[in-house]
Amino acid sequence: MKSRIVSRFTGALYLGLMIGASTAAAGTSGAGVIVGPVVSPPYVLSTFAQSESGYSDPDSVTFNATDIFIGYGNGGAPDGSGGAMSTIVEYDMTGTVVTKFTVVGHNDGLRINPADGNLWALQNEDANANLVVIDLKHGGQTVTQFPSPAPHGGGYDDVVFTKGATFVSASNPANNPNTEPAIVSVDLDGKKLDVAPVLAGNASATNVLTGATVTLNLQDPDSMILDPFGELILDSQGDGEEIVVQFPGQSCQSAFVVPLTYPTGADTFAGLMADDTAFATANAGFIIFADKGLQTVYKITTSYFFIGAAYTAFQDNTGTFGFVGRTDFSTGVSTPIITGLGNPGGMAFIPSSIGKISVPEIPKCAK
């Protein structure tokens, strides 16, 4: 994918004028271009946390009833080589550090298991993947290697828990076309991990824009999340697509592909790749997202969130320009709400009233 360094500034300027936004902060991108988050009302942006001495490159985001967890990759190689080590920082809801955990490898997936409250951290999304389960009550860690070689030839990136199944995205496939699993289910028994295919990289899917049945070729399966309706959403980052999987793992499983575009109608943002998507699950709450380029974790607030609204982080292939947009899954258009970012990625919507986090349930096939 070709870089569009020249158009980054013009794109940010164009969108800033288009949405009548105001500058909230400033920073410097890795390319030396001065950028700063530009926010579209009614959204408000503030700093939640930043990289500190000893940890950098914030990415993955998850939370429980009291705290927010951010995975810092510390510049490690995505295959875990070179002694890569990551830092998981636990914050309270105000951004104050509670504690820190060091894990082996490059972290690129983080999720609380609501069944037992433990934190799952996935490392090495390109190859040699491992899983670290952190017991948050006692601080202990259990390290488990994924079966090797991986059937798709790469690593594993993100995890979603549901009643009856745990799903993981199979990232960095070795083959084109990708005929191996893009989503797997995992079963953890002690320190033994088993994986089973759920969605193939070349599965049939319905294009939501045309209604046509197409054959997928998922070359960059990445982040995953369960939407408020029990559908599994997979981001195929480099392909510029969101994959919606209904009834995942069941006999009636079906898939839809959502090609992503932007509202400018020009190629200013060509080459941008989608990363994490977060869905508003309550009217009151806030969004946390991490920006590796600006070494900052941000907080988005507004007076009212529409339940089910989707928000997606985008970055270019140089990791020096990006935006957060509100994404319409019926059209694939993501309208920027914050531009001038560096390399936004990990994202989570956190409702104001969390209570006990229950294990989500996927709808069953109709009998």
C-alpha positions, 0 to 999 in steps of 0.5 A: 500500500503506497504512502500518501505523505504529501496529502496528510496535511491537506486532508486534515486541513480539508476535514477541519474546515469541512466539519467546522472543528476546533483544535484541542491539543497539539503534537508532532508526528513521526514525520515531522509534520505538526499535527494536533487533534481537531475535534468536531462538536458536540464531541469533547476530547481530553487526555486520559493518560500518556506514555511514561518512562518505562512504557510507550506505544499505547494500543490495546484497551479494555476495562472492568467495573472499576479500572481501565487497562492499556497495553503498551507495546514498547516498540517490540517486534510484532513476532516477539523477536529481539526480546520484546516485552510489553507493559499492561498499565491498570488505571482507575477511571480518572487515569491514575495508575493503579498497577503495572504488569510486564508480559513477554512479547508484543501485546496487541490484544487485551480483554477482561474475561467476564466469567472469572474477571481475569485479564487476557493479553495476546502477544505477537500478532505476526507469529509465535503468539502467546497468551498471558492470563493475569489474575487481577486479584492476586497478580499472578500470570499464566503464560501459554503458547498457541499451537505451532505452527499456526494453521494460517501461518501467522499470529493471533490478534484479538479476543472476544468472550461469549457464553459458550465460546471464545473467539480469536482473530487469526492475523498475518496470514501467510498465503494469498489467497487466504484459505485458512481460518481468519477467526478461530475459537479457542479452548483454554484448559489449564496451560493447554490451548486448542483452536478450531476454525470459525470463519475462513479467510476465503468465506462467502459473504454478502456485500452490504452495498450491493447485496451480491455474494462475494468470496472474501480474501482476508489478508489482514484480520485484526481487531474484533468486537461483539456489537450490541446485537450479538454479531461478531465484528472483525476488522480486516485492516489492510483490506479496508473492510469490516466483516460482520459475522452473525451466529458465529460458530453455529450451523446458521453462521453467515457473513457480511462485508462492509467496504469502508469509505470516507465522506470527502469523495476524493482520494485524500485519505486513500490508503487509510486502514481501519483499526479498532471499532467501539460501539456505544452500549449506553447513552451516557459514557465515554470512549477511550482510544490509544494513539501510538503516534502521539504516545497518548491515550485520549478520552471522548465525551459528549452529552448523548451517545446513540446506543449502537453507534459505531466509532472506528480508528483509522491510520495511514500505512506510515503510522503518522496520520489518522482520525476517529470516525463514526461509522455507518455499517449500512453504507460503510462511510465513516465520518471523521469526528476527530482528525489530526491524530498520529496512529490511533488504534485500540478503543473501547466504549465505557458506560457511566454505570457499569455494574457487574460485567456479564458474559455476552450471549450470541443469539441462537439459530432459529429452529 
